[in-house]
């Protein structure tokens, strides 16, 4: 065999373990589901399984799981800075709590044009947040126009508090 072929085979052999490591570099959701189920069960509730399409870097330490409120758990990896909200359902027949953003509009705006706004998309399986800039003033409960950080993306979201808004389906 020529040296080029041997060098090529050696390079492939070295790259193969890296490919396997890359596939295992995402979080193990089965373990997280087990932990969230245990915590939710201790609270007398049931945790919703995490959407498997979410790809986050594997936490180098055990992710922490804490209750945000009676209906939501937070799964955090402090070392990497990611956080997920995991909804919980109650005992059979329990009604879900009203959303916190469904408050009547206040008289003074809590978001001003040009303010940085943290926009959240909440679903039953996951929650995602990102930054945007307010294109207009807004009061709690109002829907306002926002621009993405690249100033080309435009969207509208409901104001939930100072510097915070939620995007609906």
TAFEN-V196402 format. One record per pair of residues at least 12 apart in sequence whose C-alpha atoms are under 7 Angstrom apart, sorted by the first residue. I is the first residue (numbers start at 1). J is the second residue. Records with the same first field share a line. If there is no record, write none. Layout:
I=J + J
This chain:
25=57 + 58
26=55 + 56 + 57 + 58
27=56 + 57 + 58 + 59
29=50 + 52
33=49 + 50
36=65
40=88
45=88 + 89 + 90 + 91
46=88 + 89 + 90
47=86 + 87 + 88 + 89
48=86 + 87 + 88 + 125
49=125
50=125 + 126
51=125 + 126
59=77 + 80
63=75 + 76 + 77
64=76 + 77
71=87 + 88 + 89
72=85 + 86 + 87 + 88
73=85 + 86 + 87
74=86
84=126 + 127
85=126 + 127
86=125 + 126
87=124 + 125
101=141 + 160
102=141
103=140 + 141
104=141
105=139 + 140 + 141 + 142
106=139 + 140
108=139
109=137 + 138 + 139
110=138 + 139 + 140 + 161 + 162
111=137 + 138 + 139 + 162 + 163
112=134 + 136 + 137 + 138
113=134 + 135 + 136 + 137
114=133 + 134 + 135
115=133 + 134
116=131 + 132 + 133 + 134 + 163
117=131 + 132 + 133 + 134 + 163 + 164 + 165
118=130 + 131 + 132 + 163 + 164 + 165
119=131 + 132 + 164 + 165 + 166 + 167
120=165 + 166 + 167
121=166 + 167 + 168
131=149
132=146 + 147 + 148 + 149
133=146 + 147 + 148 + 149
134=146 + 147
135=147
138=159
139=159
140=159 + 160 + 161
141=158 + 159 + 160
142=158 + 159
143=156 + 157 + 158 + 159
144=156 + 157 + 158
145=157
